[in-house]
C-alpha cells in the first residue's frame, strides 16, 4: 500500500498558488512534511483529507481517491490540528469519548479506548479536570489522544510541538516515535523545525513555495560530510593555531572547530594537539548534513534548524 500518491497536484486560491504541480509517492511509516510557514503544508493536508478540492491534478491517500472518497479517508485517519480547538469547560475524558463516538465506536468501547489512550499520552491522572485549566503541553496531548482514539491507519499531526518548551517538545516527539514503533500506525507530521523531524521521521517530504523540493529518507538527507567537528573543554584558539601550522585551516564556533577531513591522519594530529595543549576532548566526529541546508542550497524558502 502507498501512503500518499500525488500527480501534478495543484491548488490555487485566486491568484495565490498554495500547492503547485506536486508529484510524489510516499511509503507508510513516520513521514515528515517540512517547509517554511506558508509553504503549502496545511493546504496539502486538507486536500489529502478531502476537505479542499484540488484545482487540478490528482491524489490518493491510503489508496483512496481524495476527490471522491473523502469520507472513507477520514474514517481511517486521525487528525491533530495546529490551532487550539478544545472546549475549556469539558474534561479530557468527555472530549475524547465524544470524538471516539463520532468516529463510530460504541459507548463502552469509546470509554475503554479513551482511558487507554489518555494513559498513553500521560493524562490519565488529569483526565477528569476541565481542559480550560490545562497547560499548553497538556492540551496538545489531548489533541493527540483524540486523533488516536479510533485506532486509525494514519495520523496527521499539524505542527504538534507548537507552543511547547524544550522539555514538552521532547515528550511530544517521544510520543510520536511510539505511535509508529509500538502502535504500527503511520504518521504524517508537519513542522518548520527541521531538527525535530530529523529525530523522529523515517522519510521526509520537503516543499517550498508549494513545490516539491525533495523527497527521500532521513538517513539520506543527513549523511556524513567530509568535514570533521572537534569540541574541546577549553579555549579552541591554541588548537586552531597548532593545526594551522600543519596546514589545516579551521573554522571555529564557540568551543568547536570544523575542518576538512582529507586524510585519516588528521585524527592523530587532533588527538596529539589536544593532549599537548592540556585540553579536554569532548567529541570528535564527522559532521552530518542537516536538512536546513536544503533551504540554503535548494530553494528560496527558509525553515528553522532548531
Phi, psi and omega per residue, in radians:
X1 nan 2.397 3.028
X2 -1.625 2.305 -3.133
X3 -1.214 -0.906 -3.125
X4 -2.364 2.369 3.050
X5 -2.461 2.103 3.112
X6 -2.194 2.610 3.110
X7 -2.351 1.933 3.102
X8 0.891 0.654 -3.084
X9 -1.210 2.232 -3.078
X10 -2.430 2.423 3.041
X11 -2.395 2.144 3.094
X12 -2.044 2.455 3.005
X13 -2.023 1.645 -3.044
X14 1.142 -2.133 3.136
X15 -1.545 -0.075 -3.104
X16 -1.670 2.223 3.082
X17 -1.759 1.954 -3.102
X18 -1.492 -0.698 3.089
X19 -2.327 2.311 -3.022
X20 -2.304 2.054 2.952
X21 0.905 0.824 -3.067
X22 -1.522 2.060 3.093
X23 -2.199 2.041 -3.090
X24 -2.795 2.579 3.016
X25 -2.116 2.199 -3.053
X26 -2.125 2.249 3.129
X27 -1.449 2.767 3.093
X28 -1.037 2.750 -3.131
X29 2.420 -2.829 3.067
X30 -1.666 1.923 -2.979
X31 -2.041 2.317 3.064
X32 -1.685 2.413 3.017
X33 -2.026 1.905 -2.969
X34 -2.119 2.542 3.088
X35 3.103 2.753 3.094
X36 -1.105 2.831 3.067
X37 -0.985 2.279 -3.099
X38 1.529 0.160 -3.111
X39 -1.369 -0.247 3.136
X40 1.951 0.179 -3.073
X41 -1.119 -0.890 -3.085
X42 -1.150 -0.654 3.093
X43 -1.100 -0.720 3.116
X44 -1.096 -0.755 3.110
X45 -1.036 -0.780 -3.111
X46 -1.136 -0.619 3.066
X47 -1.183 -0.725 -3.133
X48 -1.128 -0.513 3.106
X49 -1.463 -0.076 -3.127
X50 1.366 0.285 -3.121
X51 -1.570 -0.416 3.103
X52 -2.261 2.245 -3.114
X53 -1.429 2.387 3.090
X54 -1.125 2.634 2.996
X55 -1.250 -0.681 3.080
X56 -2.772 2.966 -3.104
X57 1.468 -3.037 -3.085
X58 -2.515 2.830 3.124
X59 -2.702 2.590 3.027
X60 -2.241 2.469 3.037
X61 -2.203 2.202 -3.078
X62 0.971 0.632 -3.132
X63 1.145 0.323 3.089
X64 -1.957 2.472 -3.099
X65 -1.324 2.152 -3.074
X66 -1.204 -0.420 -3.100
X67 -1.366 -0.514 -3.034
X68 -2.118 -0.235 -3.060
X69 -2.171 0.643 -3.118
X70 -1.022 -0.727 3.140
X71 -1.100 -0.763 3.113
X72 -1.104 -0.675 3.119
X73 -1.095 -0.841 -3.057
X74 -1.162 -0.409 3.055
X75 -1.206 -0.440 -3.050
X76 -1.843 0.064 -3.065
X77 -2.157 2.432 2.943
X78 -1.795 2.482 -3.051
X79 -2.256 2.205 3.049
X80 -1.913 1.864 -3.074
X81 -1.299 2.781 3.120
X82 -1.279 -0.720 -3.026
X83 -1.357 2.779 3.122
X84 -1.372 2.119 -3.025
X85 -2.359 0.366 -3.039
X86 -1.658 2.340 3.087
X87 -1.214 2.206 -3.003
X88 -1.222 -0.436 -3.042
X89 -1.695 0.254 -3.130
X90 -2.035 2.499 3.109
X91 -1.365 2.837 3.113
X92 -1.067 -0.720 3.127
X93 -1.056 -0.834 -3.130
X94 -1.052 -0.750 -3.079
X95 -1.187 -0.827 -3.082
X96 -1.194 -0.647 3.065
X97 -1.081 -0.765 3.119
X98 -1.037 -0.782 -3.138
X99 -1.161 -0.602 3.085
X100 -1.132 -0.739 3.131
X101 -1.195 -0.611 3.064
X102 -1.096 -0.466 3.120
X103 -1.506 0.022 3.034
X104 1.812 0.046 3.126
X105 -1.346 2.436 3.013
X106 -1.085 2.805 -3.023
X107 -0.991 -0.839 -3.112
X108 -1.104 -0.799 3.125
X109 -1.117 -0.639 3.136
X110 -1.116 -0.713 3.130
X111 -1.186 -0.719 3.135
X112 -1.140 -0.814 -3.140
X113 -1.117 -0.676 -3.139
X114 -1.113 -0.762 3.111
X115 -1.073 -0.758 -3.133
X116 -1.103 -0.789 -3.035
X117 -1.294 -0.580 3.077
X118 -1.186 -0.567 3.032
X119 -1.160 -0.719 -3.122
X120 -1.077 -0.687 -3.099
X121 -1.555 0.047 3.045
X122 1.483 0.465 -3.129
X123 -2.071 0.252 -3.022
X124 -1.076 -0.718 -3.100
X125 -1.259 -0.393 -3.088
X126 -1.843 0.224 -2.925
X127 -1.212 -0.354 -3.103
X128 -1.712 -0.015 3.116
X129 -1.381 2.516 3.030
X130 -1.053 2.423 -3.034
X131 -1.248 -0.243 3.080
X132 -1.074 -0.400 3.124
X133 -1.662 0.106 -3.113
X134 -1.398 2.622 2.981
X135 -1.295 2.968 3.103
X136 -1.028 -0.746 3.135
X137 -1.092 -0.697 3.124
X138 -1.168 -0.680 3.139
X139 -1.162 -0.662 3.070
X140 -1.093 -0.653 3.132
X141 -1.175 -0.622 3.079
X142 -1.129 -0.757 3.123
X143 -1.079 -0.651 3.081
X144 -1.171 -0.715 -3.127
X145 -1.066 -0.771 -3.111
X146 -1.183 -0.457 3.106
X147 -1.290 -0.419 -3.062
X148 -1.744 -0.267 -2.873
X149 -1.099 -0.506 -3.097
X150 -1.662 0.266 3.074
X151 0.977 1.087 -3.089
X152 -1.331 2.932 3.023
X153 -1.409 -0.399 -3.088
X154 -2.582 2.429 2.959
X155 -2.041 2.360 3.072
X156 -1.853 2.115 -3.088
X157 -2.016 1.944 -3.076
X158 -1.673 1.844 -3.134
X159 0.875 1.028 -3.009
X160 -1.182 -0.286 -3.119
X161 -1.771 0.148 -3.134
X162 -1.019 2.316 3.061
X163 1.401 0.015 -3.080
X164 -1.644 2.579 3.034
X165 -1.351 2.995 -3.079
X166 -0.948 -0.716 3.127
X167 -1.150 -0.701 3.117
X168 -1.150 -0.639 3.098
X169 -1.140 -0.743 3.120
X170 -1.052 -0.740 3.140
X171 -1.106 -0.758 -3.126
X172 -1.144 -0.722 3.119
X173 -1.120 -0.630 3.067
X174 -1.102 -0.703 3.095
X175 -1.115 -0.710 -3.137
X176 -1.109 -0.721 3.099
X177 -1.068 -0.701 -3.114
X178 -1.184 -0.575 3.123
X179 -1.015 -0.808 -3.130
X180 -1.299 -0.737 -3.015
X181 -1.369 -0.711 -3.033
X182 -1.734 -0.613 -3.093
X183 -1.601 -0.333 -3.099
X184 1.203 0.431 3.140
X185 -1.728 2.312 3.059
X186 -1.214 2.605 -3.100
X187 -2.268 2.302 2.961
X188 -2.029 1.930 -3.046
X189 -2.053 2.246 3.101
X190 -1.741 2.543 3.087
X191 -2.888 2.660 2.954
X192 -1.767 0.053 3.115
X193 -1.712 1.696 -2.993
X194 -1.131 -0.613 -3.139
X195 -1.062 -0.567 3.117
X196 -1.183 -0.750 -3.120
X197 -1.172 -0.580 3.077
X198 -1.031 -0.563 -3.042
X199 -1.405 -0.473 -2.990
X200 -2.093 -0.337 -2.963
X201 -1.684 2.549 3.063
X202 -1.503 -0.564 3.074
X203 -2.511 2.829 -3.052
X204 -2.416 2.362 2.993
X205 -1.875 2.100 -3.106
X206 -1.875 2.133 3.074
X207 -2.097 2.569 -3.105
X208 -2.503 2.082 -3.092
X209 1.094 0.540 3.133
X210 1.428 -0.060 -3.128
X211 -1.871 2.657 3.087
X212 -1.243 2.119 3.078
X213 -1.635 -0.722 3.122
X214 -2.904 2.608 2.991
X215 -2.450 2.059 3.096
X216 -2.861 3.075 3.106
X217 -1.217 2.683 3.110
X218 -1.084 -0.621 3.133
X219 -1.052 -0.754 3.139
X220 -1.139 -0.632 -3.111
X221 -1.286 -0.380 -3.049
X222 -2.090 0.622 3.119
X223 -1.161 2.808 3.137
X224 -1.178 2.565 3.072
X225 -1.770 -3.087 3.086
X226 -1.644 0.239 3.112
X227 -1.671 2.520 3.132
X228 -1.929 2.272 3.091
X229 -1.807 2.278 3.087
X230 -2.200 2.173 3.078
X231 -2.045 2.290 -3.098
X232 -2.157 2.781 3.047
X233 -1.675 1.587 -3.074
X234 2.505 -3.008 -3.121
X235 -1.271 2.350 -3.110
X236 -1.553 -0.283 -3.049
X237 -1.022 -0.784 3.118
X238 -1.073 -0.668 3.115
X239 -1.169 -0.712 3.106
X240 -1.077 -0.708 3.130
X241 -1.144 -0.715 3.130
X242 -1.100 -0.776 3.129
X243 -1.151 -0.626 3.106
X244 -1.087 -0.617 3.100
X245 -1.122 -0.430 3.113
X246 -1.695 0.258 3.067
X247 1.353 0.433 3.134
X248 -1.964 1.754 3.088
X249 -1.213 2.545 -3.112
X250 -2.323 2.803 3.022
X251 -2.214 2.205 -3.044
X252 -1.815 2.584 3.030
X253 -2.613 1.836 -3.076
X254 1.133 -2.162 3.130
X255 -1.710 0.312 -3.125
X256 -1.989 2.535 2.983
X257 -2.091 2.422 3.047
X258 -2.075 2.358 -3.115
X259 -2.554 2.825 3.141
X260 -1.437 2.265 -3.138
X261 -1.618 1.643 3.133
X262 -1.668 -0.351 -3.075
X263 -2.646 2.429 -3.141
X264 -1.107 -0.285 3.093
X265 -1.100 -0.310 3.122
X266 -1.088 -0.575 3.108
X267 -1.022 -0.785 -3.136
X268 -1.156 -0.678 3.141
X269 -1.107 -0.763 3.126
X270 -1.141 -0.796 -3.125
X271 -1.026 -0.831 -3.118
X272 -1.171 -0.653 3.132
X273 -1.148 -0.759 3.117
X274 -1.077 -0.782 -3.133
X275 -1.142 -0.746 -3.107
X276 -1.154 -0.534 -3.141
X277 -1.544 -0.041 3.130
X278 1.239 0.467 3.122
X279 -1.580 2.791 3.018
X280 -1.680 2.269 3.131
X281 -1.559 1.943 -3.132
X282 -1.408 -0.823 3.109
X283 -2.841 2.693 3.017
X284 -2.487 2.094 -3.037
X285 -2.760 2.760 3.010
X286 -1.213 2.355 3.077
X287 -1.283 2.489 3.103
X288 -1.793 2.594 2.999
X289 -1.024 2.563 3.010
X290 -1.994 2.570 -3.095
X291 -1.109 -0.398 3.113
X292 -1.074 -0.416 3.132
X293 -1.147 -0.401 3.100
X294 -1.043 -0.605 -3.061
X295 -1.493 -0.278 3.078
X296 -1.611 -0.323 -3.103
X297 -2.081 -0.381 -2.997
X298 -1.942 -0.152 -3.108
X299 -2.889 3.117 -3.064
X300 -1.591 -0.168 -3.109
X301 -1.390 -3.114 -3.122
X302 -2.565 2.399 3.033
X303 -2.406 2.729 -3.084
X304 -1.412 2.557 3.118
X305 -1.807 0.264 -3.086
X306 -1.301 nan nan
